[in-house]
């Protein structure tokens, strides 16, 4: 099977305002190939299937084991992590495009900083910074750990936002990842000091109310985070907080 | 615009704006939309389909039901506050929610995503139909609140047209679908069913309820177009079954004192 090859079609764009073009590549098949390793091979020898010289493909990636969240892209139309997209499991030619909901930087590289702005907007952290040693935190019971651990697996890949019909420029929806992190930090014994602020933040424009419960987020999540459960739980908490604020106001 | 001259240049996406933490009032308007769909609109839908079911007992019983509803205290106020205004808000805001969503069912043909799309189409069918239905049955033609006896004939005359009948059947299915899945969505988004298994179970409950309502609704339509009450008189005396039972009739014949 020396002649067995892999066909890839990659959508390329030199800069945010440059026209998009498709380039075809043909690589020799090797066992265990994934989309990132294929693009590494292209970088080593950047020649298209037609034999024309081109530039290496620009993309984000780091860990190559589905844990850093960098290499999310659309592969055969679906958002997923490129490092865990095994060539043998994909229909060829493999069509690779950048995520569609984020500002494009170059080729398959997009600017996903909106997720980090959203995480800051809901204060998705445990506040322990100070001028003196606060000592050890309260104990987290195993039952709580069971709930929190899956939520803590979020790798900020933004796949849940990419596939969400409500995450777009019209709604400015915050997306499932941020909502799940609100649940994580609100359940933390020290993190819950900011619970009310997080819930009020999520009731702002583009907040949890924009969710249409299409449930694509939970289908696509590479870490199997129970995102719809989190949206339901946090949705109730936000509502209760707003009612309390109204009655106490 | 200067960029319009270069048609080859793609649209530069500025991207989705971050959360406006704690700002704006859209939370209130979304929750109001969601709540109104269940109460009062959903509650009224159940009442309406139950009332329609009286048509199976014939024109007199149907007329009695219409007369009873129109004898409720402050009925015109109830009608506007609990039916017309909530329906208008739910419909118009629902369309607003729809046009701001960007369906991607082509790329992600998953069950929940299909239901997301179906909820929008069934909602639009329901809204258009209800507007037509309220206009023709409540505000045009014979004024039923004043002439409840004419209600069966009025509906029957309208359903006599095959096209209108088809619209009513399609709308009945769309309305029941939209309501049943709407209740499921309400429970999911308001945190009543935060567990995946709970949502699955409640899905079966909503399906059963929706099918039951739809079957009742279609049976009521059959009462108007079927052979049993064909060519109902223009107007009948509103008499419910309860009032013409032998006991009532006997009691009625006794001369007291």
Interface residues (C-beta under 8 A of the other chain):
Chain A: X13 X16 X17 X18 X19 X20 X77 X78 X101 X102 X103 X104 X111 X114 X117 X118 X121 X122 X161 X163 X165 X166 X167 X168 X169 X170 X171 X172 X173 X174 X178 X200 X201 X202 X203 X204 X205 X206 X207 X208 X209 X210 X211 X212 X213 X214 X215 X216 X219 X220 X226 X228 X229 X231 X232 X233 X234 X235 X236 X237 X238 X239 X242
Chain B: X8 X9 X10 X12 X13 X14 X15 X16 X17 X18 X19 X20 X21 X22 X23 X24 X25 X26 X27 X28 X30 X31 X97 X99 X100 X101 X102 X103 X104 X107 X108 X110 X111 X112 X113 X115 X116 X185 X188 X189 X190 X191 X192 X193 X194 X195 X196 X199
